[in-house]
Amino acid sequence: MPIFEFRCSECGHVFERLFLGPDEKVQLSCPECGCETLDRVISQTNYVMGAAPGVARPKLTEKSCSGGNKCFTLDLPGPTR
């Protein structure tokens, strides 16, 4: 049962919505203003990354993206596929 976050494009209010199953039909609207134009946002996590001595740490790499913007990639240590 995933919980998704949405931001209202009209008033900017951010809210969560629990979905009970993949077949659930819902009509989403902002609980503050009733607008139905919403953007799904990436939820913040409550995960602290740290490592014991001798264990690989996450690596943040800065890149140059389209339009001259800066982008970042987070490489997490662990098994690869």
N, C-alpha and C positions, 0 to 999 in steps of 0.2 A: 504494500500500500504506500505508494510514493506521495510525498508532500512537495508541491511545486510552489514557487513564489512568482508573483506577477506584479507589474508596475502599471498603474493607470497612466495612459498617455495624456489624459485631460488634466488631472489634478496631482499626479505624481505619487499617489498613495501606494505603498507596497503592502501586499497581503499574501497569505498562504492559503492553499486549497489542497485538501486531502482527497485523493482519488482512490476509490474502493476497488476498482478493477478496470481492465482495459476496455471493457464493453460499456462502461458507464457513460451515459449521455448527459452532458451538463451544459448549461448556458451561463457562461462566466460574465460577471459584470463587477465593477468596482463597488465595494460596500460603502464607500464614502459619497460618491457622486452618481453612481449608476451607469457610468460610461462603459461601453462594451469593447472599446479599443484598448487592448492590453498588450504588454510585452512580457514575455517570460524572462525572468532574471536568474542569474546563477546564485544559488544560496551560499552564504558564508558557512564555512565548516568550523568545527570546534576541535580541530585536530592539531596537536602540537608535535612538530617534527624535531627530533633530536637523535643523537646517536651516541653510543658508548665509545670510548676510546678505541681506535682502530677500525671503526665501522664507517662505511661510506656515508657521506652527507649529501643532501639534495644540492643540485647545482643550478643556479639561475644564469641563463645566457641571454644577453641583449642582442637583438637583431634590428635591422632596418627594414621597415615594411612599406607597403605602397603609400604614396602620398607624403613620403618623408617622415612618417610616424615611427616611433620606437615600439617594438614588440618584445616580449620576453617569453622564454621557454623555460619551464621548470622540469628538469630531469630528475626523476626520483630513483634512488637506488633500489635494487631488488631484482628478482628474476625477470628475464625478458622472454618474449614469445618467439 
